[in-house]
């Protein structure tokens, strides 16, 4: 039986090719894997302030504290570099965060190494702040690690015209 000669075969397209859009329809889904940690919005709750501050200033202080605590929690879990909180930390607090970050990277085996296919990432559930003085505030955060909870407490003071963390404690 003779073999057919495929070198001269003609290809017939059934349908003319049309360019495919990268987004089809109005509800396109991005199915690429997410590598960044989730960004939940922590619930802000006020406690008993010892001084009365302006509403706009108070909201700005609350936002600064909530962002700082979220960054610190991510640093403590190895998801963020320590250098991102350098401007808003006094040297003692920054050195403690560097020590924690090194301990986490040594435990993981190598810096920047993933913790597995589905690592449990910390989520800040709530942040409570209290103005102690016009230039000092104390805050606490409820942090969830999967089914476990932890607490973070911090004290902030105005140092060189900037709110800086002067004390930080993990519980």
N, CA and C of each residue as an Amber inpcrd file, in Angstrom:
protein
   513
   0.8390000  -1.1620000   0.0000000   0.0000000   0.0000000   0.0000000
   0.8970000   1.2440000   0.0000000   0.6760000   2.1480000  -0.9150000
   1.5320000   3.3370000  -1.0050000   1.1700000   4.3420000   0.0950000
   2.1820000   5.0400000   0.6000000   1.9590000   6.0800000   1.6300000
   1.6170000   7.3930000   0.9470000   0.6800000   8.1620000   1.5120000
   0.3160000   9.4360000   0.9020000   1.4420000  10.4490000   1.0540000
   1.5910000  11.3050000   0.0800000   2.6190000  12.3480000   0.0780000
   2.0440000  13.5740000   0.8010000   2.5560000  13.8580000   2.0070000
   2.0380000  14.9720000   2.7990000   2.7730000  16.2720000   2.5240000
   3.8540000  16.2400000   1.7850000   4.6050000  17.4680000   1.5410000
   3.8620000  18.4110000   0.6040000   2.9430000  17.9380000  -0.1590000
   2.2010000  18.7940000  -1.0800000   0.7340000  18.9140000  -0.6910000
   0.3720000  18.5150000   0.5340000  -1.0170000  18.5900000   0.9640000
  -1.4160000  20.0360000   1.1840000  -2.6310000  20.3660000   0.8470000
  -3.1450000  21.7190000   0.9940000  -4.0000000  21.7800000   2.2620000
  -3.8180000  22.8310000   3.0550000  -4.5700000  23.0190000   4.2880000
  -5.7350000  23.9450000   3.9950000  -6.9180000  23.5210000   4.3470000
  -8.1180000  24.3270000   4.1280000  -8.6420000  24.7580000   5.4950000
  -8.7020000  26.0620000   5.7030000  -9.2230000  26.5920000   6.9650000
 -10.7370000  26.5030000   6.9540000 -11.3150000  26.0010000   8.0220000
 -12.7560000  25.8850000   8.1060000 -13.4100000  27.2380000   8.3830000
 -12.7770000  28.0420000   9.2170000 -13.2740000  29.3670000   9.5590000
 -12.1320000  30.3510000   9.4260000 -12.3880000  31.5340000   8.9210000
 -11.3020000  32.5040000   8.8750000 -10.9180000  32.9060000  10.3000000
  -9.6310000  33.0620000  10.5470000  -9.1380000  33.4350000  11.8740000
  -9.5430000  34.8520000  12.2320000 -10.0250000  35.0360000  13.4380000
 -10.3730000  36.3740000  13.9140000  -9.5690000  36.6320000  15.1810000
  -9.1210000  37.8710000  15.3620000  -8.3200000  38.1540000  16.5580000
  -9.1660000  38.0040000  17.8210000  -8.5780000  37.4040000  18.8490000
  -9.2620000  37.2170000  20.1260000  -8.9310000  38.4000000  21.0290000
  -9.9290000  38.9720000  21.6260000  -9.7130000  40.0680000  22.5590000
  -9.2130000  39.4940000  23.8770000  -8.3660000  40.2580000  24.5590000
  -7.8710000  39.7690000  25.8410000  -8.9610000  39.8190000  26.9050000
  -9.9590000  40.6740000  26.7310000 -11.0860000  40.7540000  27.6530000
 -12.3530000  40.5490000  26.8350000 -13.1180000  39.5570000  27.2040000
 -14.3590000  39.2750000  26.4980000 -15.5210000  39.5430000  27.4350000
 -16.4020000  40.3970000  27.0430000 -17.5530000  40.7070000  27.8720000
 -17.2290000  41.7550000  28.9110000 -18.2230000  42.1420000  29.6690000
 -18.0330000  43.2140000  30.6380000 -17.5840000  42.7040000  32.0040000
 -17.6900000  41.4140000  32.2670000 -17.2970000  40.8730000  33.5640000
 -16.1260000  39.9010000  33.4110000 -15.0370000  40.3900000  32.8740000
 -13.8750000  39.5330000  32.6790000 -13.2320000  39.2370000  34.0330000
 -12.7260000  38.0410000  34.1880000 -12.0710000  37.6220000  35.4140000
 -10.5820000  37.5150000  35.1850000  -9.8190000  37.9770000  36.1570000
  -8.3750000  37.8260000  36.1050000  -8.0380000  36.5260000  36.8310000
  -7.6610000  35.5020000  36.0900000  -7.4190000  34.1880000  36.6750000
  -5.9460000  33.9180000  36.9400000  -5.1110000  34.9520000  36.8610000
  -3.6960000  34.7620000  37.1720000  -3.5620000  34.5940000  38.6830000
  -2.6130000  33.7740000  39.1340000  -2.4810000  33.5540000  40.5800000
  -2.0320000  34.8240000  41.2930000  -2.6020000  35.0500000  42.4670000
  -2.2280000  36.2160000  43.2710000  -1.0570000  35.8450000  44.1580000
  -0.0140000  36.6320000  44.0900000   1.1570000  36.3780000  44.9270000
   1.2680000  37.3800000  46.0660000   0.5530000  38.4850000  45.9730000
   0.6150000  39.4970000  47.0240000  -0.3360000  39.1200000  48.1550000
   0.0060000  39.5040000  49.3800000  -0.8970000  39.2090000  50.4870000
  -2.1950000  40.0070000  50.3410000  -3.2760000  39.5060000  50.9090000
  -4.5450000  40.2160000  50.7950000  -4.4990000  41.5430000  51.5360000
  -5.2780000  42.4710000  51.0690000  -5.3160000  43.7970000  51.6650000
  -6.6940000  44.0650000  52.2820000  -6.9880000  43.4630000  53.4350000
  -8.2760000  43.7570000  54.0520000  -8.2560000  45.1440000  54.6740000
  -9.4170000  45.6980000  54.8420000  -9.5170000  46.9940000  55.5050000
  -9.8320000  46.7350000  56.9690000  -8.9050000  47.0840000  57.8540000
  -9.1790000  46.8340000  59.2640000 -10.2910000  47.7430000  59.7740000
 -11.0250000  47.2230000  60.6970000 -12.1010000  47.9780000  61.3210000
 -11.4710000  48.9050000  62.3490000 -11.7300000  50.1940000  62.2350000
 -11.1980000  51.1540000  63.1940000 -12.2490000  51.4470000  64.2480000
 -11.8710000  51.3430000  65.4960000 -12.7870000  51.6370000  66.5900000
 -12.0590000  52.5410000  67.5760000 -12.7480000  53.5670000  68.0260000
 -12.1160000  54.4900000  68.9730000 -12.3890000  54.0240000  70.3950000
 -11.4260000  54.2930000  71.2380000 -11.6130000  54.0240000  72.6590000
 -11.6950000  55.3690000  73.3630000 -11.5100000  55.3900000  74.6400000
 -11.6120000  56.6350000  75.3990000 -10.3710000  57.4830000  75.1970000
 -10.5290000  58.5880000  74.4910000  -9.4250000  59.5140000  74.3060000
  -9.2880000  60.3740000  75.5520000  -8.0620000  60.6770000  75.9230000
  -7.8200000  61.5490000  77.0630000  -7.7950000  63.0070000  76.6520000
  -7.6020000  63.2630000  75.3600000  -7.6340000  64.6350000  74.8360000
  -8.5910000  64.6690000  73.6530000  -9.0910000  65.8500000  73.3610000
 -10.0120000  66.0200000  72.2450000  -9.2250000  66.5870000  71.0750000
  -9.2920000  65.8940000  69.9410000  -8.6110000  66.3640000  68.7380000
  -9.6180000  66.6450000  67.6470000  -9.1720000  67.3510000  66.6060000
 -10.0400000  67.6250000  65.4750000 -10.3960000  66.3410000  64.7410000
 -11.5680000  66.3050000  64.1420000 -12.0330000  65.0990000  63.4600000
 -11.1260000  64.7370000  62.2960000 -10.7360000  65.7360000  61.5050000
  -9.8780000  65.4670000  60.3440000  -8.5060000  64.9690000  60.7930000
  -7.9440000  65.6100000  61.8190000  -6.6340000  65.1850000  62.3340000
  -6.7270000  63.7830000  62.9240000  -7.7990000  63.5090000  63.6340000
  -7.9830000  62.2020000  64.2700000  -8.0800000  61.0990000  63.2240000
  -8.8080000  61.3390000  62.1400000  -8.9230000  60.3440000  61.0790000
  -7.5750000  60.1080000  60.4060000  -6.7840000  61.1530000  60.2510000
  -5.4550000  61.0030000  59.6550000  -4.5390000  60.1920000  60.5710000
  -4.5900000  60.4460000  61.8550000  -3.7850000  59.6840000  62.8150000
  -4.2130000  58.2130000  62.8120000  -5.5230000  57.9640000  62.8080000
  -6.0220000  56.5860000  62.7590000  -5.5380000  55.8630000  61.5080000
  -5.5700000  56.5360000  60.3700000  -5.1310000  55.9170000  59.1140000
  -3.6360000  55.6090000  59.1450000  -2.8360000  56.5250000  59.6660000
  -1.3830000  56.2980000  59.7570000  -1.0980000  55.0950000  60.6400000
  -1.7600000  55.0340000  61.7860000  -1.5330000  53.9390000  62.7290000
  -1.9790000  52.6080000  62.1290000  -3.1370000  52.5730000  61.4880000
  -3.6290000  51.3220000  60.8930000  -2.6870000  50.8250000  59.8020000
  -2.1890000  51.7170000  58.9540000  -1.2570000  51.2990000  57.8930000
   0.0590000  50.8130000  58.4850000   0.5410000  51.4950000  59.5120000
   1.7920000  51.0780000  60.1440000   1.6480000  49.6990000  60.7740000
   0.5750000  49.4710000  61.5070000   0.3880000  48.1680000  62.1470000
   0.2240000  47.0590000  61.1100000  -0.4660000  47.3440000  59.9970000
  -0.5860000  46.3420000  58.9310000   0.7940000  46.0070000  58.3610000
   1.6230000  47.0050000  58.1690000   2.9740000  46.7650000  57.6530000
   3.8060000  45.9660000  58.6450000   3.6970000  46.2900000  59.9240000
   4.4750000  45.5890000  60.9520000   4.0680000  44.1200000  61.0360000
   2.7760000  43.8470000  60.9380000   2.3050000  42.4600000  60.9840000
   2.8500000  41.6840000  59.7810000   2.8660000  42.3150000  58.6080000
   3.4140000  41.6510000  57.4260000   4.9220000  41.4660000  57.5330000
   5.6160000  42.3900000  58.1690000   7.0610000  42.2430000  58.3960000
   7.3140000  41.0750000  59.3360000   6.5320000  40.9940000  60.4030000
   6.7150000  39.9210000  61.3850000   6.4220000  38.5470000  60.7980000
   5.6100000  38.4950000  59.7340000   5.3300000  37.1980000  59.1120000
   6.2280000  36.9270000  57.9110000   7.1070000  37.8650000  57.5550000
   8.0470000  37.6550000  56.4670000   7.5240000  38.0380000  55.0940000
   6.4100000  38.7690000  55.0140000   5.8240000  39.1410000  53.7300000
   6.2530000  40.5070000  53.2230000   6.9600000  41.2910000  54.0330000
   7.2920000  42.6640000  53.6620000   8.6920000  42.9850000  54.1880000
   9.4700000  43.7770000  53.4520000  10.7960000  44.1650000  53.9470000
  10.6930000  45.1870000  55.0850000  11.6240000  45.1210000  55.9900000
  11.6150000  45.9870000  57.1650000  11.8280000  47.4500000  56.7910000
  12.5430000  47.6830000  55.7340000  12.9090000  49.0540000  55.3690000
  11.6970000  49.9390000  55.0880000  10.5370000  49.3640000  54.8880000
   9.3560000  50.1670000  54.5750000   8.8130000  50.9400000  55.7730000
   9.2170000  50.5970000  56.9820000   8.7420000  51.3290000  58.1540000
   9.8580000  52.1270000  58.8220000  10.9650000  52.3080000  58.1310000
  12.1100000  53.0230000  58.6980000  11.7570000  54.4480000  59.0950000
  11.0280000  55.1580000  58.2510000  10.6820000  56.5570000  58.5310000
   9.7730000  56.7100000  59.7370000   8.9930000  55.7010000  60.0520000
   7.9800000  55.8370000  61.0890000   8.2920000  55.0080000  62.3290000
   9.5740000  54.6670000  62.5130000   9.9830000  53.8950000  63.6870000
  11.2090000  54.5460000  64.3150000  11.2410000  54.5520000  65.6420000
  12.4660000  54.9840000  66.3110000  13.4780000  53.8470000  66.1830000
  14.7790000  54.1150000  66.3520000  15.7970000  53.0780000  66.1250000
  15.5990000  51.7990000  66.9380000  15.1300000  51.8860000  68.1770000
  14.9520000  50.6900000  69.0010000  13.8740000  49.7750000  68.4150000
  12.7700000  50.3510000  67.9830000  11.6820000  49.5620000  67.3970000
  12.1340000  48.9750000  66.0630000  12.8350000  49.7770000  65.2650000
  13.3100000  49.2980000  63.9690000  14.2840000  48.1320000  64.1430000
  15.1990000  48.2380000  65.1000000  16.1580000  47.1450000  65.3520000
  15.4460000  45.8700000  65.7780000  14.3960000  46.0000000  66.5890000
  13.6210000  44.8220000  66.9900000  12.9370000  44.1820000  65.7830000
  12.4040000  45.0000000  64.8820000  11.7690000  44.4630000  63.6740000
  12.7900000  43.7850000  62.7630000  13.9920000  44.3340000  62.6690000
  15.0530000  43.6990000  61.8740000  15.3840000  42.3330000  62.4550000
  15.4860000  42.2580000  63.7810000  15.7750000  40.9810000  64.4470000
  14.6620000  39.9650000  64.1700000  13.4140000  40.3810000  64.2580000
  12.2860000  39.4820000  63.9710000  12.2940000  39.0210000  62.5200000
  12.5710000  39.9420000  61.6150000  12.5910000  39.6130000  60.1900000
  13.6970000  38.6030000  59.8720000  14.8620000  38.7820000  60.4760000
  15.9570000  37.8190000  60.2610000  15.6050000  36.4450000  60.8120000
  14.9620000  36.4090000  61.9600000  14.5710000  35.1200000  62.5450000
  13.5670000  34.4040000  61.6440000  12.6350000  35.1490000  61.0650000
  11.6550000  34.5450000  60.1530000  12.3340000  34.0290000  58.9020000
  13.2530000  34.8080000  58.3210000  13.9110000  34.3620000  57.0860000
  14.8180000  33.1600000  57.3560000  15.4460000  33.0910000  58.5180000
  16.2610000  31.9200000  58.8600000  15.3880000  30.6850000  59.0630000
  14.2210000  30.8710000  59.6510000  13.3130000  29.7430000  59.8540000
  12.7670000  29.2300000  58.5290000  12.5810000  30.1260000  57.5480000
  12.0750000  29.7190000  56.2380000  13.1650000  29.0730000  55.3950000
  14.4080000  29.2780000  55.7480000  15.5090000  28.6560000  55.0160000
  16.2660000  29.6140000  54.1300000  15.5860000  30.5340000  53.4950000
  16.2350000  31.5090000  52.6250000  15.3630000  32.7570000  52.5580000
  15.9980000  33.9320000  52.4230000  15.1950000  35.1490000  52.3310000
  14.3210000  35.1370000  51.0760000  13.0940000  35.5940000  51.2120000
  12.1840000  35.6650000  50.0790000  11.5800000  34.3370000  49.6680000
  11.8300000  33.2940000  50.4240000  11.3100000  31.9750000  50.0700000
   9.8580000  31.8500000  50.4870000   9.0540000  31.2620000  49.6640000
   7.6320000  31.0960000  49.9490000   7.4440000  30.0840000  51.0740000
   6.3440000  30.2090000  51.7780000   6.0660000  29.3060000  52.8990000
   5.2250000  28.1240000  52.5010000   5.1120000  27.8270000  51.2540000
   4.3250000  26.6790000  50.8270000   3.2440000  27.1010000  49.8590000
   2.4470000  26.1460000  49.3930000   1.4400000  26.4840000  48.3870000
   0.2910000  27.3430000  48.9230000  -0.1300000  27.1240000  50.1500000
  -1.2260000  27.8980000  50.7430000  -0.8300000  28.3990000  52.1270000
   0.0600000  29.3770000  52.1890000   0.4870000  29.8470000  53.5040000
  -0.6360000  30.6270000  54.1920000  -0.6930000  30.5330000  55.4920000
  -1.6540000  31.3040000  56.2580000  -1.0750000  32.6840000  56.4480000
  -1.7700000  33.6670000  55.9580000  -1.2870000  35.0430000  56.0600000
  -2.0460000  35.7600000  57.1830000  -1.3720000  36.6870000  57.8370000
  -2.0400000  37.4190000  58.9120000  -3.0630000  38.4040000  58.3490000
  -4.1580000  38.5520000  59.0630000  -5.2070000  39.4920000  58.6800000
  -5.5440000  40.3350000  59.9040000  -5.4780000  41.6480000  59.7580000
  -5.8310000  42.5320000  60.8600000  -7.3520000  42.6500000  60.9020000
  -7.9280000  42.2410000  62.0100000  -9.3770000  42.2630000  62.1630000
  -9.8650000  43.6280000  62.6510000  -9.1530000  44.2210000  63.6010000
  -9.5660000  45.5300000  64.0980000  -8.3590000  46.2590000  64.6810000
  -8.4790000  47.5780000  64.6970000  -7.4530000  48.4450000  65.2840000
  -8.1670000  49.4230000  66.1990000  -7.6740000  49.5520000  67.4140000
  -8.2300000  50.5200000  68.3710000  -7.1370000  51.5210000  68.7060000
  -7.5020000  52.7880000  68.6870000  -6.5350000  53.8340000  68.9990000
  -7.0800000  54.7250000  70.1040000  -6.1770000  55.3420000  70.8380000
  -6.5480000  56.2880000  71.8900000  -5.5050000  57.3940000  71.9250000
  -5.9690000  58.6380000  71.8610000  -5.0610000  59.7800000  71.9930000
  -4.7880000  60.0020000  73.4730000  -3.5290000  59.9430000  73.8380000
  -3.1410000  60.1250000  75.2310000  -2.8180000  61.5980000  75.4840000
  -2.1000000  62.1910000  74.5510000  -1.7750000  63.6200000  74.5500000
  -1.9620000  64.1150000  73.1250000  -1.7600000  65.3810000  72.9260000
  -1.8530000  65.9160000  71.5640000  -0.7910000  65.3130000  70.6550000
   0.3220000  64.8910000  71.2470000   1.4250000  64.3570000  70.4390000
   1.7180000  62.8870000  70.7470000   0.7720000  62.1680000  71.3470000
   0.9820000  60.7540000  71.6710000  -0.3230000  59.9790000  71.5400000
  -0.1940000  58.7620000  71.0030000  -1.3540000  57.8820000  70.8420000
  -0.9200000  56.4530000  71.1240000  -1.8540000  55.6620000  71.6240000
  -1.6120000  54.2490000  71.8360000  -2.6090000  53.4640000  71.0040000
  -2.1700000  52.2980000  70.5060000  -3.0260000  51.5130000  69.6220000
  -2.8610000  50.0350000  69.9170000  -3.9160000  49.2960000  69.6070000
  -3.8490000  47.8390000  69.6880000  -4.5380000  47.2770000  68.4580000
  -4.0770000  46.1130000  68.0270000  -4.6540000  45.4700000  66.8460000
  -4.9310000  44.0090000  67.1570000  -6.0680000  43.5330000  66.6610000
  -6.4240000  42.1180000  66.7450000  -6.0380000  41.4990000  65.4070000
  -5.1200000  40.5260000  65.4330000  -4.5870000  39.9170000  64.2150000
  -4.9560000  38.4400000  64.2070000  -5.4830000  37.9690000  63.0740000
  -5.8280000  36.5510000  62.9110000  -4.8100000  35.8720000  62.0130000
  -4.3270000  34.7160000  62.4500000  -3.4640000  33.8400000  61.6590000
  -4.2310000  32.5350000  61.4840000  -5.0370000  32.4470000  60.4570000
  -5.8800000  31.2640000  60.2950000  -6.9070000  31.2310000  61.4100000
  -6.8400000  30.2070000  62.2670000  -7.7710000  30.0940000  63.3910000
  -7.2270000  30.7280000  64.6650000  -5.9740000  31.1250000  64.6530000
  -5.3610000  31.6920000  65.8500000  -5.4200000  33.2100000  65.8360000
  -5.4070000  33.7880000  67.0060000  -5.4310000  35.2460000  67.1480000
  -4.2070000  35.6980000  67.9190000  -3.7520000  36.8870000  67.5840000
  -2.6550000  37.5220000  68.3100000  -3.0030000  38.9820000  68.5090000
  -2.2820000  39.6270000  69.3700000  -2.4830000  41.0490000  69.6160000
  -1.1800000  41.7870000  69.3740000  -1.2970000  43.0010000  68.8920000
  -0.1450000  43.8790000  68.7110000  -0.4940000  45.1850000  69.3900000
   0.4070000  45.6690000  70.2270000   0.2040000  46.9490000  70.9050000
   1.3430000  47.8790000  70.5200000   1.0180000  49.1580000  70.3800000
   2.0380000  50.1190000  69.9580000   1.7600000  51.4830000  70.5790000
   2.8090000  52.2380000  70.7300000   2.7020000  53.6350000  71.1840000
   3.3550000  54.5040000  70.1290000   2.6640000  55.5670000  69.7620000
   3.1400000  56.4970000  68.7470000   3.2750000  57.8780000  69.3630000
   4.3460000  58.5680000  68.9910000   4.5620000  59.9380000  69.4210000
   5.0460000  60.7480000  68.2340000   4.8220000  62.0540000  68.3140000
   5.3230000  62.9380000  67.2700000   6.7980000  63.2010000  67.5630000
   7.6470000  62.7140000  66.6620000   9.0960000  62.9030000  66.7830000
   9.5470000  63.6030000  65.5050000  10.1670000  64.7550000  65.6640000
  10.6210000  65.5460000  64.5060000   9.4850000  65.7770000  63.5050000
   8.3460000  66.2410000  63.9860000   7.1670000  66.5840000  63.1690000
   6.5950000  65.4070000  62.3910000   6.7640000  64.1870000  62.8940000
   6.2280000  63.0020000  62.2130000   5.7970000  61.9980000  63.2790000
   4.6610000  61.3360000  63.0350000   4.2220000  60.2770000  63.9350000
   5.1600000  59.0930000  63.7700000   5.7610000  58.6680000  64.8840000
   6.6690000  57.5230000  64.8640000   6.3090000  56.5630000  65.9800000
   6.5390000  55.2750000  65.7040000   6.2860000  54.2450000  66.7020000
   7.4700000  54.2200000  67.6710000   7.1770000  54.4100000  68.9550000
   8.2480000  54.4410000  69.9570000   8.2570000  53.1640000  70.8100000
   7.1870000  52.3760000  70.7520000   7.1360000  51.1170000  71.4840000
   6.2210000  50.1720000  70.7250000   6.6440000  48.8970000  70.6590000
   5.8760000  47.8890000  69.9340000   5.9730000  46.5760000  70.6740000
   4.8360000  45.9080000  70.8430000   4.8070000  44.6420000  71.5570000
   3.8660000  43.6690000  70.8560000   4.3310000  42.4380000  70.6680000
   3.5170000  41.3820000  70.0860000   3.0700000  40.4470000  71.1870000
   1.7990000  40.0520000  71.1680000   1.2970000  39.1710000  72.2150000
   0.6460000  37.9390000  71.6470000
